[in-house]
Amino acid sequence: MAINQELLDILACPQCKGEIHINDAKDGLICEACRLVYEIRDDIPIMLIEEAKPLNP
């Protein structure tokens, strides 16, 4: 089961409150402004700043 588009539409980066988008592998949400990736585990986005990983260039 994939993440619901309605959920993606209302989610925002917890750090900057900016827009996020799903990555190509569909296993993370990316905030371009903060250069962070929020992992998706078992179809649940982990939107904790301390759990985010740096976005690779």
mmCIF file of the N, C-alpha and C atoms, coordinates in Angstrom:
data_MODEL
# 
_entry.id   MODEL 
# 
loop_
_atom_site.group_PDB 
_atom_site.id 
_atom_site.type_symbol 
_atom_site.label_atom_id 
_atom_site.label_alt_id 
_atom_site.label_comp_id 
_atom_site.label_asym_id 
_atom_site.label_entity_id 
_atom_site.label_seq_id 
_atom_site.pdbx_PDB_ins_code 
_atom_site.Cartn_x 
_atom_site.Cartn_y 
_atom_site.Cartn_z 
_atom_site.occupancy 
_atom_site.B_iso_or_equiv 
_atom_site.pdbx_formal_charge 
_atom_site.auth_seq_id 
_atom_site.auth_comp_id 
_atom_site.auth_asym_id 
_atom_site.auth_atom_id 
_atom_site.pdbx_PDB_model_num 
ATOM 1   N N  . MET A 1 1  ? 0.842  -1.185 0.000  1.00 0.00 ? 1  MET A N  1 
ATOM 2   C CA . MET A 1 1  ? 0.000  0.000  0.000  1.00 0.00 ? 1  MET A CA 1 
ATOM 3   C C  . MET A 1 1  ? 0.887  1.249  0.000  1.00 0.00 ? 1  MET A C  1 
ATOM 4   N N  . ALA A 1 2  ? 0.588  2.172  -0.849 1.00 0.00 ? 2  ALA A N  1 
ATOM 5   C CA . ALA A 1 2  ? 1.369  3.407  -0.967 1.00 0.00 ? 2  ALA A CA 1 
ATOM 6   C C  . ALA A 1 2  ? 0.752  4.505  -0.097 1.00 0.00 ? 2  ALA A C  1 
ATOM 7   N N  . ILE A 1 3  ? 1.524  5.541  0.107  1.00 0.00 ? 3  ILE A N  1 
ATOM 8   C CA . ILE A 1 3  ? 1.024  6.674  0.881  1.00 0.00 ? 3  ILE A CA 1 
ATOM 9   C C  . ILE A 1 3  ? -0.065 7.383  0.087  1.00 0.00 ? 3  ILE A C  1 
ATOM 10  N N  . ASN A 1 4  ? -1.125 7.713  0.759  1.00 0.00 ? 4  ASN A N  1 
ATOM 11  C CA . ASN A 1 4  ? -2.267 8.397  0.173  1.00 0.00 ? 4  ASN A CA 1 
ATOM 12  C C  . ASN A 1 4  ? -1.859 9.794  -0.316 1.00 0.00 ? 4  ASN A C  1 
ATOM 13  N N  . GLN A 1 5  ? -2.282 10.154 -1.509 1.00 0.00 ? 5  GLN A N  1 
ATOM 14  C CA . GLN A 1 5  ? -1.948 11.462 -2.081 1.00 0.00 ? 5  GLN A CA 1 
ATOM 15  C C  . GLN A 1 5  ? -2.499 12.604 -1.227 1.00 0.00 ? 5  GLN A C  1 
ATOM 16  N N  . GLU A 1 6  ? -3.660 12.416 -0.616 1.00 0.00 ? 6  GLU A N  1 
ATOM 17  C CA . GLU A 1 6  ? -4.228 13.456 0.250  1.00 0.00 ? 6  GLU A CA 1 
ATOM 18  C C  . GLU A 1 6  ? -3.312 13.725 1.441  1.00 0.00 ? 6  GLU A C  1 
ATOM 19  N N  . LEU A 1 7  ? -2.701 12.667 1.987  1.00 0.00 ? 7  LEU A N  1 
ATOM 20  C CA . LEU A 1 7  ? -1.761 12.834 3.083  1.00 0.00 ? 7  LEU A CA 1 
ATOM 21  C C  . LEU A 1 7  ? -0.523 13.594 2.613  1.00 0.00 ? 7  LEU A C  1 
ATOM 22  N N  . LEU A 1 8  ? -0.011 13.222 1.450  1.00 0.00 ? 8  LEU A N  1 
ATOM 23  C CA . LEU A 1 8  ? 1.157  13.924 0.907  1.00 0.00 ? 8  LEU A CA 1 
ATOM 24  C C  . LEU A 1 8  ? 0.870  15.408 0.680  1.00 0.00 ? 8  LEU A C  1 
ATOM 25  N N  . ASP A 1 9  ? -0.348 15.720 0.288  1.00 0.00 ? 9  ASP A N  1 
ATOM 26  C CA . ASP A 1 9  ? -0.714 17.116 0.016  1.00 0.00 ? 9  ASP A CA 1 
ATOM 27  C C  . ASP A 1 9  ? -0.701 17.983 1.268  1.00 0.00 ? 9  ASP A C  1 
ATOM 28  N N  . ILE A 1 10 ? -0.955 17.389 2.444  1.00 0.00 ? 10 ILE A N  1 
ATOM 29  C CA . ILE A 1 10 ? -1.019 18.212 3.658  1.00 0.00 ? 10 ILE A CA 1 
ATOM 30  C C  . ILE A 1 10 ? 0.259  18.159 4.493  1.00 0.00 ? 10 ILE A C  1 
ATOM 31  N N  . LEU A 1 11 ? 1.127  17.192 4.219  1.00 0.00 ? 11 LEU A N  1 
ATOM 32  C CA . LEU A 1 11 ? 2.376  17.101 4.982  1.00 0.00 ? 11 LEU A CA 1 
ATOM 33  C C  . LEU A 1 11 ? 3.326  18.233 4.614  1.00 0.00 ? 11 LEU A C  1 
ATOM 34  N N  . ALA A 1 12 ? 4.078  18.677 5.604  1.00 0.00 ? 12 ALA A N  1 
ATOM 35  C CA . ALA A 1 12 ? 5.099  19.711 5.399  1.00 0.00 ? 12 ALA A CA 1 
ATOM 36  C C  . ALA A 1 12 ? 6.337  19.315 6.194  1.00 0.00 ? 12 ALA A C  1 
ATOM 37  N N  . CYS A 1 13 ? 7.447  19.858 5.819  1.00 0.00 ? 13 CYS A N  1 
ATOM 38  C CA . CYS A 1 13 ? 8.695  19.603 6.542  1.00 0.00 ? 13 CYS A CA 1 
ATOM 39  C C  . CYS A 1 13 ? 8.542  20.125 7.977  1.00 0.00 ? 13 CYS A C  1 
ATOM 40  N N  . PRO A 1 14 ? 8.819  19.284 8.962  1.00 0.00 ? 14 PRO A N  1 
ATOM 41  C CA . PRO A 1 14 ? 8.682  19.741 10.349 1.00 0.00 ? 14 PRO A CA 1 
ATOM 42  C C  . PRO A 1 14 ? 9.721  20.792 10.746 1.00 0.00 ? 14 PRO A C  1 
ATOM 43  N N  . GLN A 1 15 ? 10.802 20.888 10.003 1.00 0.00 ? 15 GLN A N  1 
ATOM 44  C CA . GLN A 1 15 ? 11.849 21.861 10.350 1.00 0.00 ? 15 GLN A CA 1 
ATOM 45  C C  . GLN A 1 15 ? 11.538 23.250 9.790  1.00 0.00 ? 15 GLN A C  1 
ATOM 46  N N  . CYS A 1 16 ? 11.259 23.333 8.499  1.00 0.00 ? 16 CYS A N  1 
ATOM 47  C CA . CYS A 1 16 ? 11.068 24.650 7.876  1.00 0.00 ? 16 CYS A CA 1 
ATOM 48  C C  . CYS A 1 16 ? 9.616  24.934 7.486  1.00 0.00 ? 16 CYS A C  1 
ATOM 49  N N  . LYS A 1 17 ? 8.757  23.919 7.617  1.00 0.00 ? 17 LYS A N  1 
ATOM 50  C CA . LYS A 1 17 ? 7.337  24.006 7.250  1.00 0.00 ? 17 LYS A CA 1 
ATOM 51  C C  . LYS A 1 17 ? 7.138  24.159 5.745  1.00 0.00 ? 17 LYS A C  1 
ATOM 52  N N  . GLY A 1 18 ? 8.189  23.831 4.980  1.00 0.00 ? 18 GLY A N  1 
ATOM 53  C CA . GLY A 1 18 ? 8.128  23.924 3.524  1.00 0.00 ? 18 GLY A CA 1 
ATOM 54  C C  . GLY A 1 18 ? 7.553  22.670 2.885  1.00 0.00 ? 18 GLY A C  1 
ATOM 55  N N  . GLU A 1 19 ? 7.483  22.719 1.572  1.00 0.00 ? 19 GLU A N  1 
ATOM 56  C CA . GLU A 1 19 ? 6.935  21.610 0.805  1.00 0.00 ? 19 GLU A CA 1 
ATOM 57  C C  . GLU A 1 19 ? 7.884  20.422 0.799  1.00 0.00 ? 19 GLU A C  1 
ATOM 58  N N  . ILE A 1 20 ? 7.300  19.235 0.760  1.00 0.00 ? 20 ILE A N  1 
ATOM 59  C CA . ILE A 1 20 ? 8.058  18.006 0.629  1.00 0.00 ? 20 ILE A CA 1 
ATOM 60  C C  . ILE A 1 20 ? 7.497  17.211 -0.530 1.00 0.00 ? 20 ILE A C  1 
ATOM 61  N N  . HIS A 1 21 ? 8.311  16.318 -1.071 1.00 0.00 ? 21 HIS A N  1 
ATOM 62  C CA . HIS A 1 21 ? 7.835  15.438 -2.138 1.00 0.00 ? 21 HIS A CA 1 
ATOM 63  C C  . HIS A 1 21 ? 8.439  14.063 -1.949 1.00 0.00 ? 21 HIS A C  1 
ATOM 64  N N  . ILE A 1 22 ? 7.794  13.063 -2.507 1.00 0.00 ? 22 ILE A N  1 
ATOM 65  C CA . ILE A 1 22 ? 8.257  11.688 -2.368 1.00 0.00 ? 22 ILE A CA 1 
ATOM 66  C C  . ILE A 1 22 ? 9.407  11.444 -3.331 1.00 0.00 ? 22 ILE A C  1 
ATOM 67  N N  . ASN A 1 23 ? 10.370 10.641 -2.920 1.00 0.00 ? 23 ASN A N  1 
ATOM 68  C CA . ASN A 1 23 ? 11.521 10.350 -3.783 1.00 0.00 ? 23 ASN A CA 1 
ATOM 69  C C  . ASN A 1 23 ? 11.145 9.297  -4.832 1.00 0.00 ? 23 ASN A C  1 
ATOM 70  N N  . ASP A 1 24 ? 12.044 9.067  -5.770 1.00 0.00 ? 24 ASP A N  1 
ATOM 71  C CA . ASP A 1 24 ? 11.778 8.129  -6.868 1.00 0.00 ? 24 ASP A CA 1 
ATOM 72  C C  . ASP A 1 24 ? 11.572 6.701  -6.377 1.00 0.00 ? 24 ASP A C  1 
ATOM 73  N N  . ALA A 1 25 ? 12.281 6.319  -5.325 1.00 0.00 ? 25 ALA A N  1 
ATOM 74  C CA . ALA A 1 25 ? 12.157 4.959  -4.789 1.00 0.00 ? 25 ALA A CA 1 
ATOM 75  C C  . ALA A 1 25 ? 10.899 4.793  -3.935 1.00 0.00 ? 25 ALA A C  1 
ATOM 76  N N  . LYS A 1 26 ? 10.226 5.901  -3.657 1.00 0.00 ? 26 LYS A N  1 
ATOM 77  C CA . LYS A 1 26 ? 9.008  5.917  -2.842 1.00 0.00 ? 26 LYS A CA 1 
ATOM 78  C C  . LYS A 1 26 ? 9.241  5.381  -1.428 1.00 0.00 ? 26 LYS A C  1 
ATOM 79  N N  . ASP A 1 27 ? 10.452 5.620  -0.909 1.00 0.00 ? 27 ASP A N  1 
ATOM 80  C CA . ASP A 1 27 ? 10.745 5.188  0.447  1.00 0.00 ? 27 ASP A CA 1 
ATOM 81  C C  . ASP A 1 27 ? 11.182 6.347  1.343  1.00 0.00 ? 27 ASP A C  1 
ATOM 82  N N  . GLY A 1 28 ? 10.960 7.579  0.869  1.00 0.00 ? 28 GLY A N  1 
ATOM 83  C CA . GLY A 1 28 ? 11.317 8.749  1.655  1.00 0.00 ? 28 GLY A CA 1 
ATOM 84  C C  . GLY A 1 28 ? 10.665 10.010 1.114  1.00 0.00 ? 28 GLY A C  1 
ATOM 85  N N  . LEU A 1 29 ? 10.533 10.986 1.997  1.00 0.00 ? 29 LEU A N  1 
ATOM 86  C CA . LEU A 1 29 ? 9.995  12.293 1.637  1.00 0.00 ? 29 LEU A CA 1 
ATOM 87  C C  . LEU A 1 29 ? 11.138 13.299 1.710  1.00 0.00 ? 29 LEU A C  1 
ATOM 88  N N  . ILE A 1 30 ? 11.274 14.107 0.688  1.00 0.00 ? 30 ILE A N  1 
ATOM 89  C CA . ILE A 1 30 ? 12.412 15.016 0.552  1.00 0.00 ? 30 ILE A CA 1 
ATOM 90  C C  . ILE A 1 30 ? 11.973 16.457 0.768  1.00 0.00 ? 30 ILE A C  1 
ATOM 91  N N  . CYS A 1 31 ? 12.757 17.170 1.584  1.00 0.00 ? 31 CYS A N  1 
ATOM 92  C CA . CYS A 1 31 ? 12.625 18.619 1.700  1.00 0.00 ? 31 CYS A CA 1 
ATOM 93  C C  . CYS A 1 31 ? 13.867 19.207 1.038  1.00 0.00 ? 31 CYS A C  1 
ATOM 94  N N  . GLU A 1 32 ? 13.670 19.830 -0.107 1.00 0.00 ? 32 GLU A N  1 
ATOM 95  C CA . GLU A 1 32 ? 14.805 20.421 -0.846 1.00 0.00 ? 32 GLU A CA 1 
ATOM 96  C C  . GLU A 1 32 ? 15.406 21.597 -0.081 1.00 0.00 ? 32 GLU A C  1 
ATOM 97  N N  . ALA A 1 33 ? 14.586 22.378 0.621  1.00 0.00 ? 33 ALA A N  1 
ATOM 98  C CA . ALA A 1 33 ? 15.079 23.562 1.326  1.00 0.00 ? 33 ALA A CA 1 
ATOM 99  C C  . ALA A 1 33 ? 16.036 23.178 2.457  1.00 0.00 ? 33 ALA A C  1 
ATOM 100 N N  . CYS A 1 34 ? 15.687 22.142 3.214  1.00 0.00 ? 34 CYS A N  1 
ATOM 101 C CA . CYS A 1 34 ? 16.522 21.701 4.340  1.00 0.00 ? 34 CYS A CA 1 
ATOM 102 C C  . CYS A 1 34 ? 17.538 20.642 3.938  1.00 0.00 ? 34 CYS A C  1 
ATOM 103 N N  . ARG A 1 35 ? 17.395 20.111 2.703  1.00 0.00 ? 35 ARG A N  1 
ATOM 104 C CA . ARG A 1 35 ? 18.254 19.031 2.205  1.00 0.00 ? 35 ARG A CA 1 
ATOM 105 C C  . ARG A 1 35 ? 18.175 17.808 3.121  1.00 0.00 ? 35 ARG A C  1 
ATOM 106 N N  . LEU A 1 36 ? 16.924 17.436 3.510  1.00 0.00 ? 36 LEU A N  1 
ATOM 107 C CA . LEU A 1 36 ? 16.690 16.298 4.385  1.00 0.00 ? 36 LEU A CA 1 
ATOM 108 C C  . LEU A 1 36 ? 15.757 15.292 3.725  1.00 0.00 ? 36 LEU A C  1 
ATOM 109 N N  . VAL A 1 37 ? 15.909 14.024 4.115  1.00 0.00 ? 37 VAL A N  1 
ATOM 110 C CA . VAL A 1 37 ? 15.019 12.950 3.669  1.00 0.00 ? 37 VAL A CA 1 
ATOM 111 C C  . VAL A 1 37 ? 14.383 12.346 4.911  1.00 0.00 ? 37 VAL A C  1 
ATOM 112 N N  . TYR A 1 38 ? 13.062 12.301 4.922  1.00 0.00 ? 38 TYR A N  1 
ATOM 113 C CA . TYR A 1 38 ? 12.301 11.664 5.991  1.00 0.00 ? 38 TYR A CA 1 
ATOM 114 C C  . TYR A 1 38 ? 11.888 10.286 5.497  1.00 0.00 ? 38 TYR A C  1 
ATOM 115 N N  . GLU A 1 39 ? 12.348 9.250  6.192  1.00 0.00 ? 39 GLU A N  1 
ATOM 116 C CA . GLU A 1 39 ? 12.115 7.871  5.766  1.00 0.00 ? 39 GLU A CA 1 
ATOM 117 C C  . GLU A 1 39 ? 10.637 7.494  5.880  1.00 0.00 ? 39 GLU A C  1 
ATOM 118 N N  . ILE A 1 40 ? 10.210 6.594  5.012  1.00 0.00 ? 40 ILE A N  1 
ATOM 119 C CA . ILE A 1 40 ? 8.871  6.011  5.082  1.00 0.00 ? 40 ILE A CA 1 
ATOM 120 C C  . ILE A 1 40 ? 9.057  4.551  5.485  1.00 0.00 ? 40 ILE A C  1 
ATOM 121 N N  . ARG A 1 41 ? 8.480  4.162  6.627  1.00 0.00 ? 41 ARG A N  1 
ATOM 122 C CA . ARG A 1 41 ? 8.571  2.785  7.119  1.00 0.00 ? 41 ARG A CA 1 
ATOM 123 C C  . ARG A 1 41 ? 7.169  2.204  7.234  1.00 0.00 ? 41 ARG A C  1 
ATOM 124 N N  . ASP A 1 42 ? 6.953  1.075  6.608  1.00 0.00 ? 42 ASP A N  1 
ATOM 125 C CA . ASP A 1 42 ? 5.642  0.410  6.643  1.00 0.00 ? 42 ASP A CA 1 
ATOM 126 C C  . ASP A 1 42 ? 4.519  1.366  6.246  1.00 0.00 ? 42 ASP A C  1 
ATOM 127 N N  . ASP A 1 43 ? 4.765  2.145  5.188  1.00 0.00 ? 43 ASP A N  1 
ATOM 128 C CA . ASP A 1 43 ? 3.812  3.121  4.657  1.00 0.00 ? 43 ASP A CA 1 
ATOM 129 C C  . ASP A 1 43 ? 3.505  4.274  5.617  1.00 0.00 ? 43 ASP A C  1 
ATOM 130 N N  . ILE A 1 44 ? 4.370  4.495  6.610  1.00 0.00 ? 44 ILE A N  1 
ATOM 131 C CA . ILE A 1 44 ? 4.185  5.592  7.561  1.00 0.00 ? 44 ILE A CA 1 
ATOM 132 C C  . ILE A 1 44 ? 5.394  6.519  7.463  1.00 0.00 ? 44 ILE A C  1 
ATOM 133 N N  . PRO A 1 45 ? 5.171  7.795  7.112  1.00 0.00 ? 45 PRO A N  1 
ATOM 134 C CA . PRO A 1 45 ? 6.290  8.740  7.061  1.00 0.00 ? 45 PRO A CA 1 
ATOM 135 C C  . PRO A 1 45 ? 6.765  9.084  8.477  1.00 0.00 ? 45 PRO A C  1 
ATOM 136 N N  . ILE A 1 46 ? 8.054  8.988  8.695  1.00 0.00 ? 46 ILE A N  1 
ATOM 137 C CA . ILE A 1 46 ? 8.663  9.306  9.990  1.00 0.00 ? 46 ILE A CA 1 
ATOM 138 C C  . ILE A 1 46 ? 9.095  10.769 9.927  1.00 0.00 ? 46 ILE A C  1 
ATOM 139 N N  . MET A 1 47 ? 8.231  11.642 10.412 1.00 0.00 ? 47 MET A N  1 
ATOM 140 C CA . MET A 1 47 ? 8.433  13.088 10.269 1.00 0.00 ? 47 MET A CA 1 
ATOM 141 C C  . MET A 1 47 ? 9.065  13.701 11.522 1.00 0.00 ? 47 MET A C  1 
ATOM 142 N N  . LEU A 1 48 ? 10.133 13.076 11.999 1.00 0.00 ? 48 LEU A N  1 
ATOM 143 C CA . LEU A 1 48 ? 10.876 13.588 13.141 1.00 0.00 ? 48 LEU A CA 1 
ATOM 144 C C  . LEU A 1 48 ? 12.207 14.147 12.648 1.00 0.00 ? 48 LEU A C  1 
ATOM 145 N N  . ILE A 1 49 ? 12.510 15.368 13.028 1.00 0.00 ? 49 ILE A N  1 
ATOM 146 C CA . ILE A 1 49 ? 13.732 16.021 12.563 1.00 0.00 ? 49 ILE A CA 1 
ATOM 147 C C  . ILE A 1 49 ? 14.967 15.203 12.944 1.00 0.00 ? 49 ILE A C  1 
ATOM 148 N N  . GLU A 1 50 ? 14.977 14.665 14.147 1.00 0.00 ? 50 GLU A N  1 
ATOM 149 C CA . GLU A 1 50 ? 16.153 13.898 14.598 1.00 0.00 ? 50 GLU A CA 1 
ATOM 150 C C  . GLU A 1 50 ? 16.299 12.563 13.873 1.00 0.00 ? 50 GLU A C  1 
ATOM 151 N N  . GLU A 1 51 ? 15.255 12.085 13.219 1.00 0.00 ? 51 GLU A N  1 
ATOM 152 C CA . GLU A 1 51 ? 15.314 10.834 12.444 1.00 0.00 ? 51 GLU A CA 1 
ATOM 153 C C  . GLU A 1 51 ? 15.650 11.077 10.960 1.00 0.00 ? 51 GLU A C  1 
ATOM 154 N N  . ALA A 1 52 ? 15.585 12.334 10.524 1.00 0.00 ? 52 ALA A N  1 
ATOM 155 C CA . ALA A 1 52 ? 15.836 12.666 9.119  1.00 0.00 ? 52 ALA A CA 1 
ATOM 156 C C  . ALA A 1 52 ? 17.298 12.440 8.757  1.00 0.00 ? 52 ALA A C  1 
ATOM 157 N N  . LYS A 1 53 ? 17.515 12.119 7.496  1.00 0.00 ? 53 LYS A N  1 
ATOM 158 C CA . LYS A 1 53 ? 18.867 11.915 6.994  1.00 0.00 ? 53 LYS A CA 1 
ATOM 159 C C  . LYS A 1 53 ? 19.203 13.003 5.987  1.00 0.00 ? 53 LYS A C  1 
ATOM 160 N N  . PRO A 1 54 ? 20.481 13.390 5.903  1.00 0.00 ? 54 PRO A N  1 
ATOM 161 C CA . PRO A 1 54 ? 20.878 14.401 4.909  1.00 0.00 ? 54 PRO A CA 1 
ATOM 162 C C  . PRO A 1 54 ? 20.630 13.901 3.490  1.00 0.00 ? 54 PRO A C  1 
ATOM 163 N N  . LEU A 1 55 ? 20.186 14.792 2.649  1.00 0.00 ? 55 LEU A N  1 
ATOM 164 C CA . LEU A 1 55 ? 19.958 14.467 1.239  1.00 0.00 ? 55 LEU A CA 1 
ATOM 165 C C  . LEU A 1 55 ? 21.303 14.428 0.525  1.00 0.00 ? 55 LEU A C  1 
ATOM 166 N N  . ASN A 1 56 ? 21.583 13.325 -0.131 1.00 0.00 ? 56 ASN A N  1 
ATOM 167 C CA . ASN A 1 56 ? 22.840 13.197 -0.878 1.00 0.00 ? 56 ASN A CA 1 
ATOM 168 C C  . ASN A 1 56 ? 22.774 14.065 -2.129 1.00 0.00 ? 56 ASN A C  1 
ATOM 169 N N  . PRO A 1 57 ? 23.909 14.694 -2.484 1.00 0.00 ? 57 PRO A N  1 
ATOM 170 C CA . PRO A 1 57 ? 23.917 15.554 -3.675 1.00 0.00 ? 57 PRO A CA 1 
ATOM 171 C C  . PRO A 1 57 ? 23.720 14.792 -4.969 1.00 0.00 ? 57 PRO A C  1 
# 
